[in-house]
Amino acid sequence: MDRIVAEHLRRLVPPGSANYYAIRFSPRNGREQIGLLFAWREELLRIARECSDAGVAQARLEWWRSETANACRGHARHPLAQALIPLVSDEKLPLALFDQMATAMKRQLAGTPPSDWAELQQHARQLDGSFCELLARSLQIPEDKIEAARQIGAYSWLVGTIHNLGWELRQGRYLLAHEPLQQYKLTPDKLLLQTYAQETAAFIDEALETAEQWRQSTTQHLERHPLPALRPSLNLYALAHRHQRLLAQERAKILQRRPELSPLEILWHTVIAGWLRF
């Protein structure tokens, strides 16, 4: 790997992070390309974290969308996009999947939440479902096994979004479904108010129940012994499942602070992802 790209990857996916271990415990012959895909996704996520101006965020997103399209044509400028050229120029990884992720992120940046859980699932499939499909395709997964990757991506996205709910609300963003809030006579700004603690607790319970439904649906698409091409996605699944259980245990506190896994827990759950049986 080019030195500049390697340094960029270390900044985006620092050693000891969840993404670092998700890459580290992927098939050895695919780790470099898996790392590049994680770095590309992290560039999209950084836009939401770092850009307070909506216009700047959208412009930065469109630049990355254009740069990825340039990589497909073999003449990207950014070192990360240049490193992706061997993966995308021969259509091994379809540009459409990168575009789906960018489109979902554009919707997210616009601040218009999906109406219900079903629409939210479509959004999650388009964003992290597409990402997990890219991971699986980079390891040459058979076409009839791709749905499992997309399901894992959607499930892990939902758990991560519940985990970050309080932090996102304090940044002025709400990423979950809108109609379930209305059922409890809530709005995003009310979620952080102690006055609505009972309604908020009921909403969080529903969100966690929805995550469990998505998880169970995901396992129905997994074989008892999943293919090695699914290992990067299974690493994300294992971490999401552990986070889901942690959120359920600390549901009363998740809007005040984000319950975190220790580095040892992250390491352990990515290790045992290879032992999962369904």
C-alpha positions in Angstrom: 0.0 0.0 0.0 1.2 3.5 -0.8 2.7 5.3 2.2 0.4 8.3 1.9 -2.6 6.0 1.7 -1.4 3.9 4.6 -1.0 7.1 6.8 -4.4 8.3 5.8 -5.9 5.0 6.7 -4.3 5.0 10.1 -5.9 8.4 10.8 -9.3 7.3 9.6 -9.1 3.8 11.2 -6.8 4.2 14.2 -5.3 1.1 15.8 -7.5 -0.3 18.6 -10.8 1.1 17.2 -13.8 -1.1 16.3 -13.2 -0.7 12.6 -9.5 -1.5 13.0 -10.4 -4.9 14.5 -13.1 -5.5 12.0 -10.4 -5.2 9.3 -7.8 -7.1 11.3 -10.0 -10.1 11.7 -11.1 -10.2 8.0 -9.6 -12.8 5.6 -5.9 -12.0 5.2 -5.9 -11.8 1.4 -8.6 -9.1 1.5 -7.5 -6.8 4.4 -6.0 -4.1 2.3 -9.1 -3.6 0.1 -11.4 -4.0 3.2 -9.4 -1.2 4.9 -9.8 1.1 1.8 -13.6 0.6 1.9 -13.7 1.4 5.6 -11.7 4.5 5.0 -14.0 5.6 2.2 -17.0 5.2 4.5 -15.3 7.1 7.2 -14.8 10.0 4.9 -18.6 10.2 4.4 -19.2 9.9 8.2 -16.6 12.7 8.8 -18.7 15.1 6.8 -21.6 14.7 9.2 -19.4 15.0 12.2 -17.3 18.0 11.1 -19.4 20.2 8.9 -21.9 22.4 10.7 -22.8 24.3 7.5 -25.3 22.3 5.4 -24.0 23.8 2.1 -20.4 22.9 2.9 -21.4 19.4 3.9 -23.4 18.8 0.7 -20.5 20.2 -1.4 -18.0 17.9 0.3 -20.3 14.9 -0.2 -20.7 15.6 -3.9 -17.0 16.0 -4.2 -16.4 12.5 -2.9 -19.2 11.1 -5.1 -17.5 12.7 -8.1 -14.1 11.5 -7.0 -15.3 7.9 -6.7 -16.8 8.1 -10.2 -13.4 9.4 -11.4 -11.8 6.4 -9.9 -14.0 4.2 -12.0 -12.6 6.0 -15.0 -9.1 5.6 -13.8 -8.1 9.2 -13.0 -9.0 10.1 -9.4 -7.0 12.8 -7.6 -7.3 12.0 -3.9 -4.9 9.2 -2.8 -7.7 7.2 -1.3 -9.7 7.3 -4.4 -6.6 6.5 -6.5 -6.1 3.4 -4.3 -9.7 2.3 -5.0 -9.1 2.4 -8.8 -8.1 -1.4 -9.1 -11.3 -2.3 -7.2 -13.8 -0.2 -9.1 -12.3 0.3 -12.6 -13.1 -3.3 -13.7 -16.6 -3.2 -12.0 -15.6 -5.7 -9.4 -17.2 -3.2 -7.0 -20.2 -1.4 -8.8 -20.1 2.4 -8.6 -23.9 2.1 -8.0 -23.2 0.9 -4.4 -21.0 3.9 -3.6 -23.7 6.1 -5.1 -26.4 4.5 -3.0 -24.3 5.3 0.1 -23.7 8.9 -0.9 -27.4 9.3 -1.7 -28.4 8.0 1.7 -25.9 10.3 3.4 -27.2 13.2 1.4 -30.7 12.5 2.8 -29.3 12.2 6.3 -27.4 15.5 6.0 -30.6 17.2 4.8 -32.1 16.4 8.2 -35.3 14.8 7.0 -35.9 11.6 9.0 -37.7 8.6 7.5 -41.4 8.4 8.4 -41.5 5.0 10.0 -39.4 1.9 10.8 -39.9 0.4 7.4 -38.7 3.5 5.6 -35.8 3.7 8.1 -34.8 0.2 7.2 -34.7 1.1 3.5 -32.4 4.0 4.4 -30.2 1.8 6.6 -30.0 -0.8 3.8 -29.0 1.9 1.3 -26.3 3.3 3.6 -24.6 0.6 5.6 -26.3 -2.3 3.7 -24.6 -1.1 0.6 -21.3 -0.8 2.5 -21.5 -4.4 3.8 -22.3 -5.5 0.2 -19.2 -3.8 -0.9 -17.2 -5.6 1.7 -18.7 -8.9 0.7 -18.2 -8.3 -3.0 -14.6 -7.4 -2.5 -14.1 -10.9 -1.2 -16.1 -12.4 -4.2 -19.3 -13.5 -2.4 -21.8 -15.4 -4.6 -24.7 -13.3 -5.8 -27.3 -15.4 -3.9 -25.5 -14.6 -0.5 -25.5 -10.9 -0.8 -28.8 -10.3 1.0 -27.2 -11.4 4.3 -24.5 -8.7 4.0 -27.2 -6.0 3.4 -29.2 -7.2 6.3 -26.2 -7.1 8.6 -25.4 -3.5 7.4 -28.9 -2.3 8.1 -29.0 -3.9 11.6 -25.6 -2.6 12.6 -26.5 0.9 11.4 -29.7 1.0 13.6 -27.8 -0.2 16.7 -25.1 2.4 16.1 -27.7 5.2 15.6 -29.5 4.3 18.8 -26.1 4.3 20.6 -25.4 7.8 19.3 -28.9 9.1 19.7 -28.1 11.5 22.6 -24.9 12.8 21.0 -26.7 13.4 17.7 -29.6 15.2 19.4 -27.1 17.6 21.0 -25.7 18.3 17.6 -29.2 19.2 16.4 -29.7 15.9 14.4 -32.3 13.2 14.7 -31.8 10.1 12.5 -34.5 7.7 13.6 -38.1 7.4 12.3 -40.4 10.4 12.8 -43.9 8.7 13.2 -42.9 6.6 16.3 -42.0 9.8 18.1 -45.4 11.3 17.3 -47.1 8.2 18.8 -45.5 9.2 22.1 -46.3 12.9 21.6 -42.6 13.5 21.3 -40.4 15.7 19.1 -36.6 15.4 18.8 -36.0 18.4 21.1 -38.2 16.8 23.8 -36.2 13.6 24.0 -33.5 15.3 26.2 -36.0 16.9 28.6 -36.6 15.2 31.9 -40.3 16.3 31.7 -40.8 13.6 29.0 -38.7 10.9 30.6 -41.5 8.3 30.6 -42.4 8.8 27.0 -38.8 8.9 26.0 -38.1 5.6 27.8 -41.1 4.0 25.9 -39.7 5.3 22.6 -36.2 3.9 23.3 -37.8 0.5 24.2 -39.5 0.5 20.9 -36.3 1.4 19.0 -34.5 -1.5 20.8 -37.3 -3.9 20.1 -37.1 -2.9 16.4 -33.3 -3.5 16.5 -34.0 -7.0 17.8 -36.5 -7.7 15.1 -34.0 -6.6 12.5 -31.3 -8.8 14.1 -33.6 -11.9 14.0 -34.5 -11.2 10.4 -30.7 -11.0 9.7 -30.0 -14.4 11.2 -32.6 -16.0 8.9 -30.4 -15.0 5.9 -27.2 -16.5 7.4 -26.1 -20.1 6.9 -25.0 -22.1 9.9 -21.4 -21.8 8.8 -21.2 -18.3 7.1 -18.9 -17.9 4.1 -15.5 -16.2 4.7 -16.6 -13.4 2.4 -19.1 -12.4 5.1 -16.4 -12.2 7.8 -16.0 -8.4 7.7 -19.7 -7.9 8.0 -20.0 -10.6 10.7 -17.4 -8.6 12.7 -19.7 -5.6 12.6 -22.7 -7.9 13.5 -20.9 -9.2 16.5 -20.1 -5.7 17.8 -23.6 -4.5 17.1 -25.1 -7.4 19.0 -22.9 -6.7 22.0 -23.7 -3.0 21.8 -27.4 -3.8 21.6 -27.3 -5.8 24.8 -25.3 -3.1 26.5 -27.9 -0.5 25.4 -30.7 -2.6 26.8 -28.9 -2.8 30.1 -28.3 0.9 30.3 -31.3 2.2 28.4 -32.1 4.8 31.1 -28.7 6.5 30.6 -28.1 6.3 26.8 -29.2 9.8 26.1 -26.9 11.3 28.7 -23.8 9.3 27.7 -22.9 6.7 25.1 -22.3 3.3 26.7 -18.9 2.1 25.3 -17.3 -1.2 24.9 -13.8 -1.5 26.3 -10.9 -2.2 23.9 -10.7 -5.7 25.2 -14.4 -6.3 24.6 -14.1 -5.0 21.0 -11.1 -7.3 20.4 -12.9 -10.3 21.9 -16.2 -9.9 20.0 -14.4 -9.5 16.7 -12.4 -12.6 17.5 -15.5 -14.7 18.3 -17.3 -13.4 15.2 -15.5 -16.1 13.3 -17.0 -18.7 15.6 -20.6 -17.6 15.2 -23.1 -20.3 14.2 -26.7 -19.6 13.1 
